Amino acid sequence: MKKYIITTTINNPTEAIHKFDEMHDWKLIVIGDKKTPVNYKLKNGIYLTPDDQENYDKDLSDAIGWNCIQRRNFGLIKAYELGADIVATIDDDNIPLDNWGKNLMISKNIESNYYETDDIAFDPISITNHPNLWHRGFPLQLLSKRKYKKTIKQICPDIQADFWDGDPDIDAICRMEHRPECKFDKSYFPFSSNKFSPFNSQNTFLSKKVIKNYFLFPHIGRMDDIWASYYVESLGFKVIYNYPTVYQDRNEHDLTIDLKKEVIGYENNLKLLNELNMNPNNIFNFIPERSKDAFKLYQRHFS
């Protein structure tokens, strides 16, 4: 089985990158950006410079734009072309724990905690030992309605979203209020749901068959990976959540800037989910033309 790790960065190799680069049964691909140090080097992995990306697909590069995390779409393409069976997408401030990549459930029949709701969405953080928090991208209008029926069900996931100790993936409003330092109790995992649930691109494993449709949409602020998750779920791909396998030592952020980049989600997440529930193509009613063009250019690499 071929397994690849992808990310993008504007930093010199971090502690997390060094650890991922040293994994023997995984191959690391780092996608450079205009702000990435020009002397960026990996010991074992593959580094694609900005020029490499421009030479590979100038139109896609232009449509995505520079100095943005969505450059990692080039990593998804590269991993696919190298024959990846599983792709892990990570952030360079998520330090892998000893258990990282050791409990892969993709394409296996897994007995899982299963949470059912009549609402359009499920919040994966709410059923853990930190129920006062919520996952970035969960519709704020549903926060007061987070009550779920728990059963046990066997599922065969296409996507595995591992959690994170330390600073979790919550939105700017939640972070401003709580400033959490989390250690999630493993006993709550694994779990899945019967409805849409947000997952991110910072510690997530994807089956090869998902990659064509998993696209980090540019030009929609901090909803790039969240709307990617909702889109692939609308196509029928199933996600399972696993216990923490990284410690997030979060890169410095200005929370007011984060909040501004999340407003598109605060305003549209609930509407988007209701539209996707009717037709996956309704994603195009919510993203700008440049983002639509980028998605089309991305998908032509998988035809």
Residue pairs with C-beta under 8 A, 6 or more apart in sequence:
1 85
1 86
2 27
2 82
2 83
2 84
2 85
2 86
3 25
3 26
3 27
3 84
3 85
3 86
3 87
3 88
3 101
4 26
4 27
4 28
4 29
4 78
4 79
4 82
4 84
4 86
4 87
4 88
5 20
5 23
5 26
5 27
5 28
5 29
5 45
5 87
5 88
5 89
5 90
6 28
6 29
6 30
6 31
6 72
6 75
6 76
6 78
6 79
6 87
6 88
6 89
6 90
7 17
7 20
7 28
7 29
7 30
7 31
7 72
7 75
7 89
7 90
7 91
7 92
8 30
8 31
8 32
8 33
8 69
8 71
8 72
8 75
9 17
9 30
9 31
9 32
9 33
9 36
9 40
9 92
10 33
10 35
10 36
10 67
11 36
11 37
11 92
11 251
12 37
12 40
13 21
13 40
13 41
13 42
14 92
14 93
15 95
15 249
16 90
16 91
16 92
16 93
16 94
16 95
16 96
16 246
17 28
17 30
17 42
17 92
18 43
19 95
19 96
20 26
20 28
20 45
20 90
20 96
21 28
21 42
21 43
21 44
21 45
22 43
22 44
23 96
23 101
25 101
26 88
26 101
27 44
27 45
27 46
27 82
28 42
28 44
28 45
28 46
29 45
29 46
29 47
29 48
29 75
29 78
29 79
30 40
30 42
30 45
30 46
30 47
30 48
30 75
31 48
31 53
31 71
31 72
31 74
31 75
32 40
32 47
32 48
32 49
32 50
32 52
32 53
32 71
33 50
33 66
33 67
33 68
33 71
34 50
34 66
34 67
35 67
36 50
40 47
41 47
46 78
48 56
48 74
48 75
48 78
50 66
53 61
53 71
53 74
54 61
56 74
57 74
57 297
57 301
59 297
60 73
60 74
60 294
60 297
60 298
61 74
63 218
63 290
63 291
63 293
63 294
63 297
64 70
64 71
64 73
64 218
64 294
65 218
65 219
65 290
68 218
69 201
69 216
69 224
70 216
70 217
70 218
70 224
70 294
72 89
72 201
72 216
73 215
73 216
73 294
73 298
75 89
76 87
76 89
76 211
76 214
76 215
77 298
77 301
79 87
79 211
80 87
80 208
80 211
80 212
80 301
80 302
81 301
84 208
84 211
85 207
85 208
86 104
86 106
86 205
86 206
86 207
86 208
87 205
87 206
87 208
87 211
88 101
88 203
88 204
88 205
88 206
89 201
89 202
89 204
89 206
90 96
90 202
90 203
90 246
91 201
91 202
91 203
91 248
92 251
93 248
93 249
93 250
93 251
94 164
94 202
94 203
94 246
94 247
94 248
95 246
95 247
95 248
95 249
96 245
96 246
97 165
97 244
97 245
97 246
97 247
99 243
99 245
100 162
100 245
100 246
101 205
101 245
102 245
103 242
103 243
103 245
104 160
104 205
105 157
105 160
105 190
105 240
105 242
106 157
106 158
106 159
106 160
106 205
106 206
106 207
107 156
107 157
107 158
107 207
108 156
108 157
109 154
109 155
109 156
110 154
110 155
110 156
110 157
110 190
110 240
111 152
111 153
111 154
112 152
112 153
112 154
112 155
112 190
112 191
112 192
112 240
113 127
113 150
113 151
113 152
113 188
113 189
113 190
113 191
113 192
114 150
114 151
114 152
114 153
114 155
114 191
114 192
114 193
114 194
115 122
115 127
115 148
115 149
115 150
115 191
115 192
115 193
115 194
116 148
116 149
116 150
116 151
116 193
116 194
116 195
117 147
117 148
117 149
117 193
117 194
117 195
119 142
119 145
119 195
120 139
120 142
120 195
120 196
120 270
120 273
120 274
120 277
121 138
121 139
121 142
121 195
121 196
121 197
121 198
121 269
121 270
121 273
122 148
122 193
122 194
122 195
122 196
122 197
123 134
123 135
123 138
123 142
123 143
123 146
123 197
123 198
124 135
124 161
124 191
124 193
124 197
124 198
124 199
124 241
125 131
125 133
125 134
125 135
125 168
125 170
126 133
126 134
126 146
126 148
127 148
127 150
127 188
127 191
128 163
128 184
128 185
128 188
129 184
129 185
129 188
130 168
130 180
130 182
130 184
131 146
132 178
133 168
133 170
133 174
133 178
133 180
133 182
134 143
134 146
134 170
134 171
134 174
135 169
135 170
135 197
135 198
135 199
136 169
136 170
136 171
136 174
136 198
136 200
136 222
136 226
136 262
136 265
137 171
137 198
137 200
137 223
137 226
137 227
137 229
137 230
137 265
137 269
138 197
138 198
138 269
139 269
139 270
139 273
140 173
140 266
140 269
141 270
142 270
148 193
153 192
155 192
155 238
155 240
156 238
157 192
157 238
157 239
157 240
158 206
158 207
158 209
158 210
158 232
158 237
158 238
158 239
159 199
159 204
159 205
159 206
159 207
159 210
159 229
159 232
159 237
159 238
159 239
159 240
160 204
160 205
160 239
160 240
160 241
160 242
161 199
161 200
161 203
161 204
161 205
161 239
161 240
161 241
161 242
162 203
162 204
162 205
162 241
162 242
162 243
162 244
162 245
162 246
163 184
163 189
163 203
163 241
163 242
163 243
163 244
163 245
164 182
164 202
164 203
164 244
164 246
164 247
164 248
165 182
165 183
165 184
165 244
165 246
165 247
165 248
166 181
166 182
166 246
166 247
166 248
166 249
166 250
167 175
167 180
167 181
167 182
167 248
167 249
167 250
168 180
168 182
168 184
168 248
169 200
169 202
169 248
170 178
170 180
171 222
171 258
171 259
171 262
171 265
172 255
172 256
172 258
172 259
172 262
173 259
173 262
175 255
175 258
176 255
176 259
183 244
184 243
184 244
186 243
186 244
188 243
189 241
189 242
189 243
190 240
190 241
190 242
190 243
191 240
191 241
192 238
192 239
192 240
192 241
196 230
196 233
196 234
196 273
196 276
196 277
197 229
197 233
197 239
197 241
198 226
198 229
198 230
199 225
199 229
199 239
199 241
200 225
200 226
200 229
201 216
201 224
201 225
201 228
202 225
202 246
202 248
203 245
203 246
206 214
207 237
210 232
210 237
211 302
212 299
212 302
213 231
213 232
213 235
213 237
213 299
214 228
214 232
215 228
215 231
215 294
215 295
215 298
215 299
216 224
216 225
216 228
217 223
217 224
217 227
217 228
217 287
217 291
217 294
217 295
218 224
218 290
218 291
218 294
219 287
219 288
219 290
219 291
220 227
220 264
220 286
220 287
220 288
220 291
221 260
221 261
221 262
221 263
221 264
221 265
222 258
222 261
222 262
222 265
223 262
223 264
223 265
223 268
223 269
226 265
226 269
227 265
227 272
227 283
227 286
227 287
229 239
230 269
230 272
230 273
230 276
230 283
231 276
231 280
231 283
233 239
233 276
234 276
234 277
234 280
234 283
235 280
268 286
271 286
272 282
272 283
272 286
275 282
275 283
275 285
275 286
276 282
276 283
284 292
287 295
